[in-house]
Amino acid sequence: MRFLREENIPLLLHRLSESATVWAPQVVRDTVNTVLFSPWLEGAEVETGLYSMLSAKELVLPATERLFSYRYSQAGGREKIEINADAPQEQAAIFAARACDAKGLAVMDALFLDRSGASYNDGQYRARRSGLTVITLACTTCDSACFCSSFEKGAAETAGSDIILYPATGGYLAEAVSKRGEELAALDLFRDSSLEKPELARTAKVELAGLGQRLFDIYDDLDFWRRTAEGCLSCGYCSYACPACHCFNIFDEAESDRTGGRFRCWDACMFYAYTQESSGNNPRPEPAHRYRNRLAHKFSYYPLNRGEILCTGCGRCIRGCPAGLDLRDAIRAVRAR
Protein backbone atom coordinates (compact mmCIF):
# COMPACT_ATOMS: atom_id res chain seq x y z
CA MET A 1 0.00 0.00 0.00
CA ARG A 2 1.01 3.59 -0.59
CA PHE A 3 0.16 6.72 1.40
CA LEU A 4 -0.90 10.17 0.13
CA ARG A 5 -0.76 13.03 2.61
CA GLU A 6 -3.80 15.29 2.80
CA GLU A 7 -1.76 18.38 1.91
CA ASN A 8 -0.54 16.68 -1.27
CA ILE A 9 -4.04 16.40 -2.77
CA PRO A 10 -3.81 19.81 -4.52
CA LEU A 11 -0.39 18.82 -5.88
CA LEU A 12 -1.82 15.56 -7.21
CA LEU A 13 -4.68 17.40 -8.91
CA HIS A 14 -2.22 19.90 -10.36
CA ARG A 15 -0.05 17.10 -11.76
CA LEU A 16 -3.08 15.44 -13.31
CA SER A 17 -4.32 18.73 -14.79
CA GLU A 18 -1.09 19.14 -16.76
CA SER A 19 -2.18 16.42 -19.17
CA ALA A 20 -5.91 15.95 -18.52
CA THR A 21 -9.10 17.72 -17.57
CA VAL A 22 -9.63 16.91 -13.89
CA TRP A 23 -13.15 16.50 -12.57
CA ALA A 24 -13.86 16.53 -8.84
CA PRO A 25 -16.91 16.89 -6.56
CA GLN A 26 -17.45 20.56 -5.77
CA VAL A 27 -20.20 22.58 -4.10
CA VAL A 28 -22.13 24.52 -6.73
CA ARG A 29 -21.75 28.26 -6.27
CA ASP A 30 -24.62 30.03 -4.44
CA THR A 31 -26.19 26.75 -3.31
CA VAL A 32 -26.41 25.02 0.04
CA ASN A 33 -24.46 21.77 -0.19
CA THR A 34 -25.41 20.98 -3.79
CA VAL A 35 -22.46 18.94 -5.06
CA LEU A 36 -21.66 18.07 -8.67
CA PHE A 37 -18.62 16.67 -10.45
CA SER A 38 -17.11 19.73 -12.14
CA PRO A 39 -13.84 20.62 -13.88
CA TRP A 40 -11.23 21.42 -11.26
CA LEU A 41 -9.33 24.70 -11.42
CA GLU A 42 -6.24 25.61 -9.45
CA GLY A 43 -7.23 26.54 -5.90
CA ALA A 44 -10.76 25.10 -6.09
CA GLU A 45 -11.96 23.26 -2.99
CA VAL A 46 -12.89 19.61 -3.42
CA GLU A 47 -15.89 18.35 -1.45
CA THR A 48 -15.28 14.80 -0.22
CA GLY A 49 -17.79 14.65 2.62
CA LEU A 50 -21.04 15.04 0.68
CA TYR A 51 -22.48 12.94 -2.14
CA SER A 52 -22.81 14.43 -5.61
CA MET A 53 -26.33 14.82 -6.99
CA LEU A 54 -25.34 13.29 -10.33
CA SER A 55 -22.97 10.43 -11.07
CA ALA A 56 -19.71 10.52 -13.01
CA LYS A 57 -21.17 8.91 -16.14
CA GLU A 58 -21.26 12.21 -18.05
CA LEU A 59 -17.49 11.94 -18.52
CA VAL A 60 -17.98 8.96 -20.83
CA LEU A 61 -21.60 9.47 -21.94
CA PRO A 62 -22.26 13.24 -22.07
CA ALA A 63 -25.79 14.53 -21.58
CA THR A 64 -25.54 15.97 -25.09
CA GLU A 65 -22.86 15.19 -27.65
CA ARG A 66 -22.46 15.66 -31.38
CA LEU A 67 -21.81 12.40 -33.20
CA PHE A 68 -21.03 13.99 -36.55
CA SER A 69 -21.53 17.14 -38.62
CA TYR A 70 -22.70 17.28 -42.23
CA ARG A 71 -22.44 19.76 -45.08
CA TYR A 72 -24.14 19.76 -48.48
CA SER A 73 -22.24 21.13 -51.46
CA GLN A 74 -22.21 21.12 -55.24
CA ALA A 75 -19.50 19.17 -57.08
CA GLY A 76 -19.51 18.79 -60.87
CA GLY A 77 -23.13 19.82 -61.01
CA ARG A 78 -24.14 17.12 -58.55
CA GLU A 79 -25.25 17.37 -54.94
CA LYS A 80 -22.65 16.10 -52.49
CA ILE A 81 -22.79 15.51 -48.75
CA GLU A 82 -19.70 15.61 -46.57
CA ILE A 83 -19.85 13.93 -43.16
CA ASN A 84 -17.25 14.51 -40.46
CA ALA A 85 -17.47 12.28 -37.40
CA ASP A 86 -16.53 13.77 -34.05
CA ALA A 87 -13.70 11.88 -32.35
CA PRO A 88 -13.12 12.80 -28.70
CA GLN A 89 -9.41 12.93 -27.91
CA GLU A 90 -9.33 14.69 -24.58
CA GLN A 91 -7.72 12.98 -21.60
CA ALA A 92 -9.68 13.23 -18.36
CA ALA A 93 -9.35 12.20 -14.74
CA ILE A 94 -12.00 12.00 -12.08
CA PHE A 95 -11.00 12.47 -8.46
CA ALA A 96 -13.04 11.22 -5.49
CA ALA A 97 -15.53 9.15 -7.42
CA ARG A 98 -17.31 6.64 -5.18
CA ALA A 99 -17.18 2.89 -5.64
CA CYS A 100 -20.78 3.01 -6.86
CA ASP A 101 -19.76 5.55 -9.54
CA ALA A 102 -16.80 3.46 -10.72
CA LYS A 103 -18.93 0.31 -10.74
CA GLY A 104 -21.43 2.15 -12.96
CA LEU A 105 -18.66 2.70 -15.51
CA ALA A 106 -17.86 -1.02 -15.46
CA VAL A 107 -21.54 -1.85 -16.00
CA MET A 108 -21.74 0.48 -19.01
CA ASP A 109 -18.45 -0.91 -20.37
CA ALA A 110 -20.17 -4.26 -20.80
CA LEU A 111 -22.75 -2.60 -23.05
CA PHE A 112 -20.77 0.02 -24.98
CA LEU A 113 -17.42 -1.77 -25.26
CA ASP A 114 -18.27 -5.28 -26.39
CA ARG A 115 -15.10 -6.17 -28.28
CA SER A 116 -16.31 -9.69 -28.99
CA GLY A 117 -18.41 -8.43 -31.88
CA ALA A 118 -21.54 -9.97 -30.38
CA SER A 119 -23.00 -6.60 -29.43
CA TYR A 120 -22.06 -2.93 -29.53
CA ASN A 121 -18.75 -1.10 -29.57
CA ASP A 122 -19.37 2.65 -29.41
CA GLY A 123 -16.55 4.78 -30.81
CA GLN A 124 -17.42 7.96 -28.88
CA TYR A 125 -17.73 6.07 -25.59
CA ARG A 126 -14.56 4.08 -26.27
CA ALA A 127 -12.50 7.23 -26.90
CA ARG A 128 -13.64 8.88 -23.67
CA ARG A 129 -13.37 5.74 -21.56
CA SER A 130 -9.87 4.88 -22.75
CA GLY A 131 -8.71 8.39 -21.86
CA LEU A 132 -10.25 8.40 -18.38
CA THR A 133 -8.38 7.86 -15.11
CA VAL A 134 -10.66 6.97 -12.20
CA ILE A 135 -9.51 7.82 -8.67
CA THR A 136 -12.04 6.44 -6.23
CA LEU A 137 -12.60 7.53 -2.64
CA ALA A 138 -13.59 4.56 -0.47
CA CYS A 139 -16.62 5.10 1.75
CA THR A 140 -16.11 4.67 5.48
CA THR A 141 -19.50 6.27 6.23
CA CYS A 142 -22.85 6.24 4.48
CA ASP A 143 -26.27 7.85 4.73
CA SER A 144 -29.76 6.39 4.91
CA ALA A 145 -30.18 6.27 1.12
CA CYS A 146 -27.09 4.14 0.41
CA PHE A 147 -27.63 0.42 -0.20
CA CYS A 148 -24.46 -0.79 -1.95
CA SER A 149 -24.10 -3.56 0.67
CA SER A 150 -26.99 -5.26 -1.14
CA PHE A 151 -24.42 -6.21 -3.77
CA GLU A 152 -21.66 -8.76 -3.39
CA LYS A 153 -18.73 -6.42 -2.67
CA GLY A 154 -20.55 -3.36 -1.37
CA ALA A 155 -18.26 -0.47 -0.48
CA ALA A 156 -15.24 -2.71 -1.24
CA GLU A 157 -16.08 -2.77 -4.96
CA THR A 158 -13.04 -2.15 -7.18
CA ALA A 159 -14.53 -2.57 -10.68
CA GLY A 160 -14.13 0.51 -12.85
CA SER A 161 -11.47 2.13 -10.64
CA ASP A 162 -7.80 2.69 -11.40
CA ILE A 163 -6.75 3.58 -7.86
CA ILE A 164 -8.70 3.66 -4.59
CA LEU A 165 -8.00 6.05 -1.73
CA TYR A 166 -8.88 4.91 1.81
CA PRO A 167 -9.23 7.66 4.45
CA ALA A 168 -6.53 7.45 7.12
CA THR A 169 -5.09 9.78 9.74
CA GLY A 170 -3.39 12.65 7.94
CA GLY A 171 -4.24 11.46 4.45
CA TYR A 172 -5.20 8.44 2.38
CA LEU A 173 -3.96 4.92 1.81
CA ALA A 174 -3.75 4.23 -1.91
CA GLU A 175 -4.41 0.89 -3.58
CA ALA A 176 -3.78 0.52 -7.31
CA VAL A 177 -6.23 -1.78 -9.08
CA SER A 178 -5.07 -1.26 -12.68
CA LYS A 179 -1.84 -0.61 -14.57
CA ARG A 180 -2.81 3.05 -14.85
CA GLY A 181 -3.35 3.12 -11.10
CA GLU A 182 0.08 1.59 -10.50
CA GLU A 183 1.68 4.34 -12.57
CA LEU A 184 -0.19 6.95 -10.56
CA ALA A 185 0.77 5.41 -7.21
CA ALA A 186 4.41 5.46 -8.30
CA LEU A 187 4.49 9.26 -8.30
CA ASP A 188 6.75 10.90 -5.74
CA LEU A 189 3.67 12.32 -3.98
CA PHE A 190 3.00 8.84 -2.59
CA ARG A 191 5.15 6.90 -0.13
CA ASP A 192 5.12 3.32 1.12
CA SER A 193 2.93 2.56 4.10
CA SER A 194 2.28 -0.38 6.41
CA LEU A 195 -1.05 0.98 7.66
CA GLU A 196 -4.12 -1.25 7.51
CA LYS A 197 -7.19 -0.37 5.47
CA PRO A 198 -9.98 1.22 7.53
CA GLU A 199 -13.30 -0.53 8.01
CA LEU A 200 -15.61 0.38 5.14
CA ALA A 201 -19.21 1.49 5.33
CA ARG A 202 -21.94 -1.09 5.71
CA THR A 203 -25.19 0.20 4.30
CA ALA A 204 -28.79 -0.89 4.56
CA LYS A 205 -29.49 -4.00 2.46
CA VAL A 206 -32.31 -5.24 0.30
CA GLU A 207 -32.57 -8.84 -0.85
CA LEU A 208 -31.99 -9.11 -4.60
CA ALA A 209 -31.79 -12.90 -5.01
CA GLY A 210 -34.59 -14.16 -7.24
CA LEU A 211 -35.90 -10.64 -7.87
CA GLY A 212 -35.73 -10.98 -11.65
CA GLN A 213 -38.16 -13.90 -11.73
CA ARG A 214 -40.51 -12.25 -9.24
CA LEU A 215 -40.71 -9.20 -11.50
CA PHE A 216 -41.75 -11.45 -14.39
CA ASP A 217 -44.33 -13.19 -12.19
CA ILE A 218 -46.18 -9.96 -11.30
CA TYR A 219 -45.50 -8.04 -14.50
CA ASP A 220 -49.18 -8.00 -15.53
CA ASP A 221 -50.52 -6.92 -12.12
CA LEU A 222 -51.08 -3.29 -13.09
CA ASP A 223 -52.96 -2.50 -9.87
CA PHE A 224 -49.82 -3.43 -7.95
CA TRP A 225 -47.68 -1.18 -10.13
CA ARG A 226 -50.15 1.70 -9.76
CA ARG A 227 -49.84 1.46 -6.00
CA THR A 228 -46.07 1.13 -6.17
CA ALA A 229 -45.59 4.10 -8.51
CA GLU A 230 -48.16 6.30 -6.78
CA GLY A 231 -46.84 9.86 -6.56
CA CYS A 232 -44.26 9.47 -9.35
CA LEU A 233 -43.93 12.72 -11.31
CA SER A 234 -42.23 11.12 -14.33
CA CYS A 235 -39.52 13.77 -14.03
CA GLY A 236 -36.69 11.42 -15.00
CA TYR A 237 -34.32 12.50 -12.22
CA CYS A 238 -33.78 8.89 -11.16
CA SER A 239 -32.47 8.00 -14.63
CA TYR A 240 -30.32 11.10 -15.02
CA ALA A 241 -28.73 10.66 -11.58
CA CYS A 242 -28.12 6.92 -11.91
CA PRO A 243 -24.52 5.82 -12.64
CA ALA A 244 -25.74 2.90 -14.76
CA CYS A 245 -28.74 4.26 -16.71
CA HIS A 246 -27.68 4.96 -20.28
CA CYS A 247 -30.77 5.47 -22.47
CA PHE A 248 -30.39 8.11 -25.16
CA ASN A 249 -32.17 9.56 -28.17
CA ILE A 250 -30.76 10.75 -31.49
CA PHE A 251 -31.58 14.12 -33.05
CA ASP A 252 -30.57 15.75 -36.34
CA GLU A 253 -30.24 19.51 -35.95
CA ALA A 254 -29.88 21.84 -38.94
CA GLU A 255 -27.63 24.86 -38.54
CA SER A 256 -28.61 26.15 -41.97
CA ASP A 257 -30.19 24.70 -45.10
CA ARG A 258 -26.77 23.24 -45.98
CA THR A 259 -25.16 22.31 -42.66
CA GLY A 260 -26.05 20.58 -39.42
CA GLY A 261 -25.22 17.73 -37.14
CA ARG A 262 -26.44 14.59 -35.45
CA PHE A 263 -26.60 14.64 -31.67
CA ARG A 264 -27.01 12.04 -28.95
CA CYS A 265 -28.86 13.20 -25.83
CA TRP A 266 -29.82 11.49 -22.60
CA ASP A 267 -33.34 10.11 -22.43
CA ALA A 268 -35.29 8.52 -19.58
CA CYS A 269 -37.77 5.65 -19.56
CA MET A 270 -39.93 7.57 -17.05
CA PHE A 271 -40.70 10.29 -19.63
CA TYR A 272 -44.17 10.04 -21.18
CA ALA A 273 -42.83 10.46 -24.71
CA TYR A 274 -40.10 7.84 -24.31
CA THR A 275 -42.18 5.12 -26.00
CA GLN A 276 -44.69 7.30 -27.83
CA GLU A 277 -45.04 6.12 -31.41
CA SER A 278 -45.40 8.32 -34.50
CA SER A 279 -49.06 7.27 -34.70
CA GLY A 280 -49.63 8.90 -31.31
CA ASN A 281 -50.11 5.57 -29.54
CA ASN A 282 -48.11 5.07 -26.36
CA PRO A 283 -47.78 1.52 -24.97
CA ARG A 284 -46.67 2.94 -21.59
CA PRO A 285 -49.17 5.76 -20.98
CA GLU A 286 -49.14 5.67 -17.17
CA PRO A 287 -46.35 6.12 -14.61
CA ALA A 288 -47.21 2.58 -13.48
CA HIS A 289 -46.23 1.16 -16.88
CA ARG A 290 -43.01 3.13 -16.94
CA TYR A 291 -42.02 2.40 -13.33
CA ARG A 292 -42.63 -1.30 -13.95
CA ASN A 293 -40.33 -1.16 -16.97
CA ARG A 294 -37.66 0.70 -15.02
CA LEU A 295 -37.48 -1.95 -12.29
CA ALA A 296 -37.79 -4.87 -14.69
CA HIS A 297 -35.04 -3.47 -16.89
CA LYS A 298 -32.64 -2.93 -14.00
CA PHE A 299 -33.21 -6.17 -12.13
CA SER A 300 -34.65 -8.63 -14.63
CA TYR A 301 -34.14 -8.44 -18.37
CA TYR A 302 -30.92 -6.40 -18.43
CA PRO A 303 -29.18 -8.90 -16.11
CA LEU A 304 -30.64 -11.71 -18.22
CA ASN A 305 -29.22 -10.17 -21.41
CA ARG A 306 -25.95 -8.64 -20.16
CA GLY A 307 -25.13 -10.47 -16.94
CA GLU A 308 -25.07 -7.30 -14.81
CA ILE A 309 -27.65 -5.71 -12.54
CA LEU A 310 -28.26 -2.19 -13.82
CA CYS A 311 -27.90 -0.66 -10.36
CA THR A 312 -24.97 -0.01 -8.00
CA GLY A 313 -26.79 0.92 -4.79
CA CYS A 314 -25.65 4.56 -4.85
CA GLY A 315 -28.98 5.81 -3.49
CA ARG A 316 -29.16 8.90 -5.69
CA CYS A 317 -32.62 8.02 -7.01
CA ILE A 318 -33.78 7.83 -3.38
CA ARG A 319 -31.87 10.83 -2.07
CA GLY A 320 -33.06 13.19 -4.81
CA CYS A 321 -36.56 11.98 -5.76
CA PRO A 322 -38.90 15.00 -5.47
CA ALA A 323 -41.84 12.66 -4.76
CA GLY A 324 -39.99 10.72 -2.03
CA LEU A 325 -40.14 7.35 -3.79
CA ASP A 326 -37.70 4.75 -2.51
CA LEU A 327 -36.48 2.05 -4.89
CA ARG A 328 -35.88 -0.26 -1.93
CA ASP A 329 -39.53 -0.02 -0.91
CA ALA A 330 -40.53 -1.05 -4.43
CA ILE A 331 -38.15 -4.03 -4.31
CA ARG A 332 -39.54 -5.11 -0.93
CA ALA A 333 -43.10 -4.74 -2.24
CA VAL A 334 -42.27 -6.93 -5.25
CA ARG A 335 -40.87 -9.62 -2.96
CA ALA A 336 -43.83 -9.42 -0.61
CA ARG A 337 -46.30 -9.61 -3.49
C-alpha positions in Angstrom: 0.0 0.0 0.0 1.0 3.6 -0.6 0.2 6.7 1.4 -0.9 10.2 0.1 -0.8 13.0 2.6 -3.8 15.3 2.8 -1.8 18.4 1.9 -0.5 16.7 -1.3 -4.0 16.4 -2.8 -3.8 19.8 -4.5 -0.4 18.8 -5.9 -1.8 15.6 -7.2 -4.7 17.4 -8.9 -2.2 19.9 -10.4 -0.1 17.1 -11.8 -3.1 15.4 -13.3 -4.3 18.7 -14.8 -1.1 19.1 -16.8 -2.2 16.4 -19.2 -5.9 15.9 -18.5 -9.1 17.7 -17.6 -9.6 16.9 -13.9 -13.2 16.5 -12.6 -13.9 16.5 -8.8 -16.9 16.9 -6.6 -17.4 20.6 -5.8 -20.2 22.6 -4.1 -22.1 24.5 -6.7 -21.7 28.3 -6.3 -24.6 30.0 -4.4 -26.2 26.7 -3.3 -26.4 25.0 0.0 -24.5 21.8 -0.2 -25.4 21.0 -3.8 -22.5 18.9 -5.1 -21.7 18.1 -8.7 -18.6 16.7 -10.4 -17.1 19.7 -12.1 -13.8 20.6 -13.9 -11.2 21.4 -11.3 -9.3 24.7 -11.4 -6.2 25.6 -9.4 -7.2 26.5 -5.9 -10.8 25.1 -6.1 -12.0 23.3 -3.0 -12.9 19.6 -3.4 -15.9 18.3 -1.4 -15.3 14.8 -0.2 -17.8 14.7 2.6 -21.0 15.0 0.7 -22.5 12.9 -2.1 -22.8 14.4 -5.6 -26.3 14.8 -7.0 -25.3 13.3 -10.3 -23.0 10.4 -11.1 -19.7 10.5 -13.0 -21.2 8.9 -16.1 -21.3 12.2 -18.0 -17.5 11.9 -18.5 -18.0 9.0 -20.8 -21.6 9.5 -21.9 -22.3 13.2 -22.1 -25.8 14.5 -21.6 -25.5 16.0 -25.1 -22.9 15.2 -27.7 -22.5 15.7 -31.4 -21.8 12.4 -33.2 -21.0 14.0 -36.6 -21.5 17.1 -38.6 -22.7 17.3 -42.2 -22.4 19.8 -45.1 -24.1 19.8 -48.5 -22.2 21.1 -51.5 -22.2 21.1 -55.2 -19.5 19.2 -57.1 -19.5 18.8 -60.9 -23.1 19.8 -61.0 -24.1 17.1 -58.5 -25.2 17.4 -54.9 -22.6 16.1 -52.5 -22.8 15.5 -48.8 -19.7 15.6 -46.6 -19.9 13.9 -43.2 -17.2 14.5 -40.5 -17.5 12.3 -37.4 -16.5 13.8 -34.1 -13.7 11.9 -32.4 -13.1 12.8 -28.7 -9.4 12.9 -27.9 -9.3 14.7 -24.6 -7.7 13.0 -21.6 -9.7 13.2 -18.4 -9.4 12.2 -14.7 -12.0 12.0 -12.1 -11.0 12.5 -8.5 -13.0 11.2 -5.5 -15.5 9.1 -7.4 -17.3 6.6 -5.2 -17.2 2.9 -5.6 -20.8 3.0 -6.9 -19.8 5.5 -9.5 -16.8 3.5 -10.7 -18.9 0.3 -10.7 -21.4 2.1 -13.0 -18.7 2.7 -15.5 -17.9 -1.0 -15.5 -21.5 -1.8 -16.0 -21.7 0.5 -19.0 -18.4 -0.9 -20.4 -20.2 -4.3 -20.8 -22.7 -2.6 -23.1 -20.8 0.0 -25.0 -17.4 -1.8 -25.3 -18.3 -5.3 -26.4 -15.1 -6.2 -28.3 -16.3 -9.7 -29.0 -18.4 -8.4 -31.9 -21.5 -10.0 -30.4 -23.0 -6.6 -29.4 -22.1 -2.9 -29.5 -18.7 -1.1 -29.6 -19.4 2.7 -29.4 -16.6 4.8 -30.8 -17.4 8.0 -28.9 -17.7 6.1 -25.6 -14.6 4.1 -26.3 -12.5 7.2 -26.9 -13.6 8.9 -23.7 -13.4 5.7 -21.6 -9.9 4.9 -22.7 -8.7 8.4 -21.9 -10.2 8.4 -18.4 -8.4 7.9 -15.1 -10.7 7.0 -12.2 -9.5 7.8 -8.7 -12.0 6.4 -6.2 -12.6 7.5 -2.6 -13.6 4.6 -0.5 -16.6 5.1 1.7 -16.1 4.7 5.5 -19.5 6.3 6.2 -22.9 6.2 4.5 -26.3 7.8 4.7 -29.8 6.4 4.9 -30.2 6.3 1.1 -27.1 4.1 0.4 -27.6 0.4 -0.2 -24.5 -0.8 -1.9 -24.1 -3.6 0.7 -27.0 -5.3 -1.1 -24.4 -6.2 -3.8 -21.7 -8.8 -3.4 -18.7 -6.4 -2.7 -20.6 -3.4 -1.4 -18.3 -0.5 -0.5 -15.2 -2.7 -1.2 -16.1 -2.8 -5.0 -13.0 -2.2 -7.2 -14.5 -2.6 -10.7 -14.1 0.5 -12.8 -11.5 2.1 -10.6 -7.8 2.7 -11.4 -6.7 3.6 -7.9 -8.7 3.7 -4.6 -8.0 6.0 -1.7 -8.9 4.9 1.8 -9.2 7.7 4.5 -6.5 7.5 7.1 -5.1 9.8 9.7 -3.4 12.6 7.9 -4.2 11.5 4.4 -5.2 8.4 2.4 -4.0 4.9 1.8 -3.8 4.2 -1.9 -4.4 0.9 -3.6 -3.8 0.5 -7.3 -6.2 -1.8 -9.1 -5.1 -1.3 -12.7 -1.8 -0.6 -14.6 -2.8 3.1 -14.8 -3.4 3.1 -11.1 0.1 1.6 -10.5 1.7 4.3 -12.6 -0.2 6.9 -10.6 0.8 5.4 -7.2 4.4 5.5 -8.3 4.5 9.3 -8.3 6.7 10.9 -5.7 3.7 12.3 -4.0 3.0 8.8 -2.6 5.2 6.9 -0.1 5.1 3.3 1.1 2.9 2.6 4.1 2.3 -0.4 6.4 -1.1 1.0 7.7 -4.1 -1.2 7.5 -7.2 -0.4 5.5 -10.0 1.2 7.5 -13.3 -0.5 8.0 -15.6 0.4 5.1 -19.2 1.5 5.3 -21.9 -1.1 5.7 -25.2 0.2 4.3 -28.8 -0.9 4.6 -29.5 -4.0 2.5 -32.3 -5.2 0.3 -32.6 -8.8 -0.8 -32.0 -9.1 -4.6 -31.8 -12.9 -5.0 -34.6 -14.2 -7.2 -35.9 -10.6 -7.9 -35.7 -11.0 -11.6 -38.2 -13.9 -11.7 -40.5 -12.3 -9.2 -40.7 -9.2 -11.5 -41.7 -11.4 -14.4 -44.3 -13.2 -12.2 -46.2 -10.0 -11.3 -45.5 -8.0 -14.5 -49.2 -8.0 -15.5 -50.5 -6.9 -12.1 -51.1 -3.3 -13.1 -53.0 -2.5 -9.9 -49.8 -3.4 -7.9 -47.7 -1.2 -10.1 -50.1 1.7 -9.8 -49.8 1.5 -6.0 -46.1 1.1 -6.2 -45.6 4.1 -8.5 -48.2 6.3 -6.8 -46.8 9.9 -6.6 -44.3 9.5 -9.4 -43.9 12.7 -11.3 -42.2 11.1 -14.3 -39.5 13.8 -14.0 -36.7 11.4 -15.0 -34.3 12.5 -12.2 -33.8 8.9 -11.2 -32.5 8.0 -14.6 -30.3 11.1 -15.0 -28.7 10.7 -11.6 -28.1 6.9 -11.9 -24.5 5.8 -12.6 -25.7 2.9 -14.8 -28.7 4.3 -16.7 -27.7 5.0 -20.3 -30.8 5.5 -22.5 -30.4 8.1 -25.2 -32.2 9.6 -28.2 -30.8 10.8 -31.5 -31.6 14.1 -33.1 -30.6 15.7 -36.3 -30.2 19.5 -35.9 -29.9 21.8 -38.9 -27.6 24.9 -38.5 -28.6 26.2 -42.0 -30.2 24.7 -45.1 -26.8 23.2 -46.0 -25.2 22.3 -42.7 -26.0 20.6 -39.4 -25.2 17.7 -37.1 -26.4 14.6 -35.5 -26.6 14.6 -31.7 -27.0 12.0 -28.9 -28.9 13.2 -25.8 -29.8 11.5 -22.6 -33.3 10.1 -22.4 -35.3 8.5 -19.6 -37.8 5.7 -19.6 -39.9 7.6 -17.1 -40.7 10.3 -19.6 -44.2 10.0 -21.2 -42.8 10.5 -24.7 -40.1 7.8 -24.3 -42.2 5.1 -26.0 -44.7 7.3 -27.8 -45.0 6.1 -31.4 -45.4 8.3 -34.5 -49.1 7.3 -34.7 -49.6 8.9 -31.3 -50.1 5.6 -29.5 -48.1 5.1 -26.4 -47.8 1.5 -25.0 -46.7 2.9 -21.6 -49.2 5.8 -21.0 -49.1 5.7 -17.2 -46.4 6.1 -14.6 -47.2 2.6 -13.5 -46.2 1.2 -16.9 -43.0 3.1 -16.9 -42.0 2.4 -13.3 -42.6 -1.3 -13.9 -40.3 -1.2 -17.0 -37.7 0.7 -15.0 -37.5 -1.9 -12.3 -37.8 -4.9 -14.7 -35.0 -3.5 -16.9 -32.6 -2.9 -14.0 -33.2 -6.2 -12.1 -34.7 -8.6 -14.6 -34.1 -8.4 -18.4 -30.9 -6.4 -18.4 -29.2 -8.9 -16.1 -30.6 -11.7 -18.2 -29.2 -10.2 -21.4 -26.0 -8.6 -20.2 -25.1 -10.5 -16.9 -25.1 -7.3 -14.8 -27.7 -5.7 -12.5 -28.3 -2.2 -13.8 -27.9 -0.7 -10.4 -25.0 0.0 -8.0 -26.8 0.9 -4.8 -25.6 4.6 -4.8 -29.0 5.8 -3.5 -29.2 8.9 -5.7 -32.6 8.0 -7.0 -33.8 7.8 -3.4 -31.9 10.8 -2.1 -33.1 13.2 -4.8 -36.6 12.0 -5.8 -38.9 15.0 -5.5 -41.8 12.7 -4.8 -40.0 10.7 -2.0 -40.1 7.4 -3.8 -37.7 4.7 -2.5 -36.5 2.0 -4.9 -35.9 -0.3 -1.9 -39.5 0.0 -0.9 -40.5 -1.0 -4.4 -38.1 -4.0 -4.3 -39.5 -5.1 -0.9 -43.1 -4.7 -2.2 -42.3 -6.9 -5.2 -40.9 -9.6 -3.0 -43.8 -9.4 -0.6 -46.3 -9.6 -3.5 
